[in-house]
Amino acid sequence: MELTSTRQGDARIVTVQADRIDAAVAIQFKDRMRLETEGGPDRVILNLSSVSFIDSSGLGAIVAAMKQMGAGRRLDLAGLSPMVEKVFRLTRMDTVFTLFPSLDDAMAELGA
């Protein structure tokens, strides 16, 4: 599971470099997210534009990553494909996370 990370303004942008977040990579994803987000800014944007499939294990790993970040920090999701967005909406996780159509839209909220 490859993740890349950059800091832009008051946010850390973590980009998933894989087409799937599923049971096969969920634990690795969660561990990598912890490494990328510990001690960083309060807002993290998870760029999912390369991800075309997510299952319940992947969804759980993203929720776990948010919880690992701790109180007072925020994990937003950007660039969801229609299929991935559908999973978030069907599971009502769109009420837990703020979903942005693109990374540019998420950054615009920062005023960046």
N, CA, C and O atoms as a DFTB+ gen file, in Angstrom:
448 C
 N C O
     1  1       0.860      -1.177       0.000
     2  2       0.000       0.000       0.000
     3  2       0.898       1.229       0.000
     4  3       1.627       1.475       0.961
     5  1       0.845       1.975      -1.048
     6  2       1.684       3.169      -1.193
     7  2       0.856       4.422      -0.908
     8  3      -0.197       4.636      -1.509
     9  1       1.344       5.233       0.004
    10  2       0.750       6.540       0.299
    11  2       1.831       7.586       0.112
    12  3       2.989       7.361       0.464
    13  1       1.457       8.719      -0.438
    14  2       2.373       9.855      -0.488
    15  2       1.742      10.978       0.312
    16  3       0.520      11.062       0.434
    17  1       2.582      11.832       0.852
    18  2       2.097      12.858       1.758
    19  2       2.829      14.171       1.520
    20  3       4.049      14.197       1.356
    21  1       2.074      15.252       1.505
    22  2       2.654      16.586       1.417
    23  2       1.908      17.501       2.373
    24  3       0.762      17.245       2.745
    25  1       2.577      18.559       2.756
    26  2       1.908      19.569       3.577
    27  2       1.647      20.772       2.685
    28  3       2.536      21.260       1.987
    29  1       0.411      21.235       2.725
    30  2       0.046      22.401       1.933
    31  2      -0.768      23.332       2.821
    32  3      -1.888      23.010       3.218
    33  1      -0.199      24.473       3.121
    34  2      -0.880      25.403       4.021
    35  2      -1.068      24.770       5.387
    36  3      -0.121      24.278       6.000
    37  1      -2.323      24.794       5.856
    38  2      -2.649      24.241       7.170
    39  2      -3.179      22.819       7.090
    40  3      -3.913      22.381       7.975
    41  1      -2.818      22.101       6.049
    42  2      -3.327      20.736       5.890
    43  2      -2.224      19.781       5.448
    44  3      -1.263      20.175       4.786
    45  1      -2.384      18.540       5.823
    46  2      -1.559      17.444       5.318
    47  2      -2.413      16.734       4.268
    48  3      -3.553      16.359       4.541
    49  1      -1.866      16.555       3.080
    50  2      -2.574      15.840       2.019
    51  2      -1.919      14.466       1.880
    52  3      -0.728      14.356       1.589
    53  1      -2.710      13.438       2.091
    54  2      -2.238      12.063       1.946
    55  2      -2.941      11.478       0.730
    56  3      -4.170      11.435       0.672
    57  1      -2.155      11.031      -0.234
    58  2      -2.709      10.487      -1.474
    59  2      -2.483       8.980      -1.508
    60  3      -1.368       8.494      -1.317
    61  1      -3.567       8.257      -1.755
    62  2      -3.492       6.804      -1.885
    63  2      -3.052       6.486      -3.306
    64  3      -3.690       6.908      -4.271
    65  1      -1.959       5.739      -3.429
    66  2      -1.423       5.359      -4.738
    67  2      -1.792       3.902      -5.028
    68  3      -0.919       3.078      -5.303
    69  1      -3.077       3.592      -4.967
    70  2      -3.562       2.236      -5.220
    71  2      -4.988       2.334      -5.739
    72  3      -5.682       3.321      -5.496
    73  1      -5.417       1.302      -6.457
    74  2      -6.775       1.350      -6.988
    75  2      -7.790       0.687      -6.059
    76  3      -8.994       0.761      -6.307
    77  1      -7.318       0.038      -4.991
    78  2      -8.219      -0.645      -4.062
    79  2      -7.781      -0.430      -2.614
    80  3      -6.591      -0.404      -2.300
    81  1      -8.773      -0.278      -1.752
    82  2      -8.533      -0.368      -0.307
    83  2      -9.491      -1.448       0.165
    84  3     -10.688      -1.213       0.328
    85  1      -8.942      -2.635       0.380
    86  2      -9.769      -3.779       0.743
    87  2      -9.107      -4.571       1.858
    88  3      -8.113      -4.136       2.439
    89  1      -9.669      -5.741       2.150
    90  2      -9.175      -6.547       3.265
    91  2      -7.690      -6.884       3.131
    92  3      -6.986      -7.010       4.133
    93  1      -7.221      -7.029       1.905
    94  2      -5.821      -7.403       1.681
    95  2      -4.836      -6.324       2.117
    96  3      -3.691      -6.636       2.443
    97  1      -5.259      -5.064       2.128
    98  2      -4.334      -3.977       2.448
    99  2      -4.802      -3.095       3.607
   100  3      -4.131      -2.117       3.938
   101  1      -5.936      -3.418       4.227
   102  2      -6.523      -2.531       5.242
   103  2      -5.584      -2.275       6.420
   104  3      -5.449      -1.131       6.855
   105  1      -4.941      -3.305       6.941
   106  2      -4.054      -3.121       8.096
   107  2      -2.838      -2.294       7.701
   108  3      -2.410      -1.409       8.442
   109  1      -2.291      -2.585       6.542
   110  2      -1.139      -1.824       6.049
   111  2      -1.530      -0.357       5.826
   112  3      -0.762       0.547       6.152
   113  1      -2.727      -0.124       5.271
   114  2      -3.212       1.238       5.067
   115  2      -3.288       1.982       6.396
   116  3      -2.806       3.109       6.515
   117  1      -3.893       1.347       7.388
   118  2      -4.054       1.985       8.697
   119  2      -2.701       2.335       9.310
   120  3      -2.527       3.425       9.855
   121  1      -1.743       1.411       9.222
   122  2      -0.405       1.671       9.767
   123  2       0.284       2.820       9.036
   124  3       0.899       3.680       9.667
   125  1       0.183       2.836       7.724
   126  2       0.797       3.913       6.933
   127  2       0.147       5.267       7.237
   128  3       0.832       6.284       7.339
   129  1      -1.176       5.267       7.381
   130  2      -1.877       6.515       7.711
   131  2      -1.401       7.046       9.057
   132  3      -1.216       8.253       9.210
   133  1      -1.201       6.168      10.034
   134  2      -0.723       6.613      11.347
   135  2       0.627       7.296      11.206
   136  3       0.856       8.360      11.782
   137  1       1.522       6.680      10.436
   138  2       2.845       7.267      10.228
   139  2       2.770       8.617       9.520
   140  3       3.501       9.544       9.870
   141  1       1.892       8.730       8.531
   142  2       1.797       9.964       7.745
   143  2       1.125      11.107       8.496
   144  3       1.373      12.274       8.193
   145  1       0.274      10.785       9.477
   146  2      -0.532      11.836      10.101
   147  2      -0.139      12.172      11.532
   148  3      -0.634      13.156      12.081
   149  1       0.736      11.386      12.154
   150  2       1.056      11.687      13.554
   151  2       1.845      12.988      13.644
   152  3       2.795      13.225      12.897
   153  1       1.418      13.813      14.581
   154  2       2.126      15.054      14.839
   155  2       1.998      16.123      13.768
   156  3       2.758      17.091      13.773
   157  1       1.072      15.973      12.868
   158  2       0.925      16.945      11.786
   159  2      -0.149      17.969      12.074
   160  3      -0.602      18.111      13.210
   161  1      -0.559      18.690      11.024
   162  2      -1.592      19.708      11.195
   163  2      -2.934      19.081      11.586
   164  3      -3.129      17.871      11.465
   165  1      -3.854      19.931      12.058
   166  2      -5.156      19.455      12.524
   167  2      -6.045      18.939      11.401
   168  3      -6.957      18.151      11.650
   169  1      -5.793      19.370      10.173
   170  2      -6.622      18.916       9.057
   171  2      -5.807      18.025       8.127
   172  3      -4.719      18.388       7.680
   173  1      -6.363      16.853       7.850
   174  2      -5.764      15.917       6.912
   175  2      -6.776      15.677       5.803
   176  3      -7.953      15.426       6.061
   177  1      -6.303      15.758       4.567
   178  2      -7.155      15.472       3.407
   179  2      -6.644      14.173       2.795
   180  3      -5.484      14.069       2.397
   181  1      -7.527      13.192       2.728
   182  2      -7.181      11.912       2.128
   183  2      -7.652      11.938       0.681
   184  3      -8.851      11.932       0.399
   185  1      -6.687      11.966      -0.228
   186  2      -6.978      12.023      -1.663
   187  2      -7.181      10.594      -2.171
   188  3      -6.239       9.803      -2.224
   189  1      -8.415      10.279      -2.541
   190  2      -8.777       8.935      -2.986
   191  2      -9.003       8.867      -4.496
   192  3      -9.671       7.952      -4.978
   193  1      -8.459       9.814      -5.239
   194  2      -8.755       9.891      -6.676
   195  2      -8.270       8.679      -7.470
   196  3      -8.786       8.424      -8.558
   197  1      -7.302       7.931      -6.963
   198  2      -6.819       6.728      -7.658
   199  2      -7.578       5.471      -7.257
   200  3      -7.427       4.423      -7.885
   201  1      -8.394       5.574      -6.211
   202  2      -9.088       4.402      -5.673
   203  2     -10.408       4.183      -6.409
   204  3     -11.264       5.066      -6.443
   205  1     -10.562       2.999      -6.998
   206  2     -11.806       2.686      -7.712
   207  2     -12.669       1.681      -6.959
   208  3     -13.823       1.458      -7.327
   209  1     -12.110       1.060      -5.888
   210  2     -12.866       0.061      -5.131
   211  2     -12.493       0.137      -3.660
   212  3     -11.323       0.265      -3.302
   213  1     -13.519       0.055      -2.813
   214  2     -13.304      -0.017      -1.369
   215  2     -14.324      -0.990      -0.806
   216  3     -15.486      -0.982      -1.212
   217  1     -13.891      -1.831       0.130
   218  2     -14.832      -2.732       0.778
   219  2     -14.979      -2.333       2.248
   220  3     -14.448      -1.309       2.677
   221  1     -15.706      -3.152       3.016
   222  2     -15.967      -2.798       4.413
   223  2     -14.675      -2.737       5.233
   224  3     -14.572      -1.942       6.167
   225  1     -13.698      -3.567       4.891
   226  2     -12.414      -3.513       5.604
   227  2     -11.700      -2.195       5.326
   228  3     -11.118      -1.596       6.231
   229  1     -11.745      -1.750       4.082
   230  2     -11.140      -0.474       3.720
   231  2     -11.839       0.685       4.401
   232  3     -11.197       1.619       4.883
   233  1     -13.163       0.616       4.435
   234  2     -13.949       1.651       5.106
   235  2     -13.586       1.693       6.590
   236  3     -13.396       2.765       7.165
   237  1     -13.492       0.516       7.198
   238  2     -13.104       0.445       8.609
   239  2     -11.713       0.992       8.856
   240  3     -11.464       1.617       9.886
   241  1     -10.799       0.760       7.915
   242  2      -9.432       1.263       8.059
   243  2      -9.397       2.791       8.002
   244  3      -8.616       3.420       8.715
   245  1     -10.234       3.383       7.162
   246  2     -10.296       4.851       7.090
   247  2     -10.886       5.419       8.376
   248  3     -10.405       6.430       8.887
   249  1     -11.930       4.771       8.903
   250  2     -12.511       5.204      10.178
   251  2     -11.468       5.072      11.294
   252  3     -11.330       5.972      12.123
   253  1     -10.735       3.950      11.316
   254  2      -9.693       3.753      12.334
   255  2      -8.603       4.811      12.216
   256  3      -8.095       5.292      13.228
   257  1      -8.239       5.177      10.983
   258  2      -7.223       6.212      10.770
   259  2      -7.695       7.541      11.349
   260  3      -6.912       8.276      11.951
   261  1      -8.974       7.845      11.166
   262  2      -9.538       9.082      11.723
   263  2      -9.460       9.047      13.251
   264  3      -9.085      10.038      13.877
   265  1      -9.811       7.919      13.843
   266  2      -9.794       7.806      15.299
   267  2      -8.369       7.891      15.849
   268  3      -8.147       8.466      16.915
   269  1      -7.406       7.322      15.123
   270  2      -6.000       7.391      15.543
   271  2      -5.497       8.817      15.612
   272  3      -4.617       9.132      16.413
   273  1      -6.053       9.686      14.773
   274  2      -5.592      11.068      14.730
   275  2      -5.917      11.808      16.020
   276  3      -5.209      12.743      16.394
   277  1      -6.982      11.398      16.703
   278  2      -7.334      12.004      17.978
   279  2      -8.326      13.142      17.847
   280  3      -8.627      13.620      16.754
   281  1      -8.818      13.555      18.993
   282  2      -9.811      14.624      19.058
   283  2      -9.208      15.945      18.588
   284  3      -8.017      16.200      18.768
   285  1     -10.036      16.761      17.995
   286  2      -9.599      18.079      17.560
   287  2      -8.950      18.085      16.187
   288  3      -8.601      19.145      15.668
   289  1      -8.785      16.909      15.596
   290  2      -8.214      16.825      14.244
   291  2      -9.296      16.332      13.301
   292  3     -10.263      15.697      13.722
   293  1      -9.126      16.626      12.039
   294  2     -10.177      16.376      11.062
   295  2      -9.603      15.640       9.854
   296  3      -8.542      15.998       9.341
   297  1     -10.322      14.605       9.406
   298  2      -9.953      13.858       8.207
   299  2     -11.048      14.061       7.174
   300  3     -12.177      13.605       7.355
   301  1     -10.708      14.749       6.090
   302  2     -11.633      14.953       4.980
   303  2     -11.233      14.040       3.830
   304  3     -10.070      13.657       3.706
   305  1     -12.195      13.696       2.997
   306  2     -11.947      12.801       1.866
   307  2     -12.200      13.543       0.568
   308  3     -13.188      14.267       0.443
   309  1     -11.308      13.362      -0.402
   310  2     -11.419      14.078      -1.674
   311  2     -11.210      13.122      -2.841
   312  3     -10.495      12.126      -2.733
   313  1     -11.858      13.454      -3.965
   314  2     -11.629      12.748      -5.215
   315  2     -12.221      11.353      -5.273
   316  3     -11.655      10.477      -5.927
   317  1     -13.338      11.124      -4.612
   318  2     -13.942       9.806      -4.601
   319  2     -14.560       9.477      -5.963
   320  3     -15.282      10.290      -6.540
   321  1     -14.270       8.287      -6.462
   322  2     -14.921       7.824      -7.695
   323  2     -16.394       7.584      -7.371
   324  3     -16.747       7.440      -6.200
   325  1     -17.257       7.538      -8.383
   326  2     -18.679       7.300      -8.110
   327  2     -18.931       6.030      -7.288
   328  3     -19.785       6.030      -6.402
   329  1     -18.200       4.957      -7.573
   330  2     -18.393       3.697      -6.842
   331  2     -17.972       3.835      -5.384
   332  3     -18.672       3.356      -4.491
   333  1     -16.842       4.482      -5.133
   334  2     -16.359       4.663      -3.761
   335  2     -17.289       5.608      -3.004
   336  3     -17.603       5.366      -1.839
   337  1     -17.723       6.669      -3.648
   338  2     -18.647       7.601      -2.993
   339  2     -19.948       6.896      -2.623
   340  3     -20.517       7.152      -1.562
   341  1     -20.417       6.012      -3.494
   342  2     -21.646       5.270      -3.234
   343  2     -21.518       4.441      -1.954
   344  3     -22.460       4.378      -1.164
   345  1     -20.358       3.802      -1.742
   346  2     -20.122       3.020      -0.525
   347  2     -20.224       3.928       0.712
   348  3     -20.841       3.548       1.706
   349  1     -19.629       5.108       0.653
   350  2     -19.688       6.032       1.787
   351  2     -21.114       6.503       2.052
   352  3     -21.512       6.646       3.208
   353  1     -21.879       6.742       1.007
   354  2     -23.258       7.203       1.187
   355  2     -24.172       6.069       1.675
   356  3     -25.006       6.288       2.553
   357  1     -24.023       4.867       1.117
   358  2     -24.859       3.732       1.541
   359  2     -24.634       3.361       2.998
   360  3     -25.563       2.930       3.682
   361  1     -23.410       3.526       3.475
   362  2     -23.080       3.197       4.866
   363  2     -23.251       4.397       5.803
   364  3     -22.977       4.314       7.000
   365  1     -23.703       5.495       5.237
   366  2     -23.921       6.747       5.982
   367  2     -22.627       7.339       6.535
   368  3     -22.669       8.171       7.441
   369  1     -21.500       6.927       6.012
   370  2     -20.222       7.492       6.423
   371  2     -20.047       8.909       5.874
   372  3     -19.131       9.623       6.280
   373  1     -20.921       9.317       4.953
   374  2     -20.892      10.703       4.482
   375  2     -21.361      11.661       5.575
   376  3     -21.215      12.875       5.438
   377  1     -21.926      11.120       6.661
   378  2     -22.293      11.961       7.802
   379  2     -21.135      12.080       8.795
   380  3     -21.148      12.942       9.675
   381  1     -20.134      11.206       8.647
   382  2     -18.966      11.216       9.533
   383  2     -17.831      12.027       8.910
   384  3     -17.132      12.767       9.602
   385  1     -17.657      11.879       7.600
   386  2     -16.590      12.550       6.864
   387  2     -17.178      13.614       5.949
   388  3     -18.302      13.479       5.465
   389  1     -16.406      14.674       5.716
   390  2     -16.762      15.630       4.681
   391  2     -16.160      15.117       3.381
   392  3     -14.956      14.874       3.294
   393  1     -17.014      14.953       2.367
   394  2     -16.580      14.440       1.068
   395  2     -16.483      15.592       0.084
   396  3     -17.410      16.393      -0.035
   397  1     -15.366      15.678      -0.618
   398  2     -15.157      16.706      -1.633
   399  2     -14.989      16.030      -2.991
   400  3     -14.329      14.996      -3.092
   401  1     -15.584      16.611      -4.037
   402  2     -15.472      16.011      -5.370
   403  2     -14.028      15.889      -5.860
   404  3     -13.691      14.962      -6.597
   405  1     -13.179      16.836      -5.443
   406  2     -11.784      16.819      -5.904
   407  2     -10.885      17.392      -4.820
   408  3     -11.349      18.016      -3.866
   409  1      -9.591      17.166      -4.989
   410  2      -8.618      17.747      -4.069
   411  2      -8.677      19.271      -4.132
   412  3      -8.563      19.941      -3.105
   413  1      -8.854      19.818      -5.329
   414  2      -8.963      21.279      -5.491
   415  2     -10.130      21.837      -4.671
   416  3     -10.010      22.893      -4.048
   417  1     -11.260      21.117      -4.675
   418  2     -12.421      21.571      -3.878
   419  2     -12.095      21.554      -2.385
   420  3     -12.466      22.474      -1.656
   421  1     -11.409      20.516      -1.936
   422  2     -11.039      20.434      -0.520
   423  2     -10.068      21.559      -0.158
   424  3     -10.182      22.159       0.911
   425  1      -9.126      21.842      -1.034
   426  2      -8.164      22.907      -0.785
   427  2      -8.818      24.281      -0.817
   428  3      -8.404      25.181      -0.087
   429  1      -9.829      24.447      -1.652
   430  2     -10.525      25.738      -1.730
   431  2     -11.150      26.092      -0.394
   432  3     -11.226      27.269      -0.043
   433  1     -11.593      25.111       0.349
   434  2     -12.159      25.382       1.674
   435  2     -11.112      25.960       2.615
   436  3     -11.434      26.729       3.521
   437  1      -9.862      25.586       2.393
   438  2      -8.760      26.128       3.200
   439  2      -8.440      27.570       2.836
   440  3      -7.824      28.305       3.607
   441  1      -8.870      27.951       1.648
   442  2      -8.471      29.254       1.132
   443  2      -7.089      29.189       0.528
   444  3      -6.404      30.204       0.405
   445  1      -6.678      27.975       0.147
   446  2      -5.333      27.784      -0.436
   447  2      -5.383      27.841      -1.937
   448  3      -4.351      27.701      -2.594
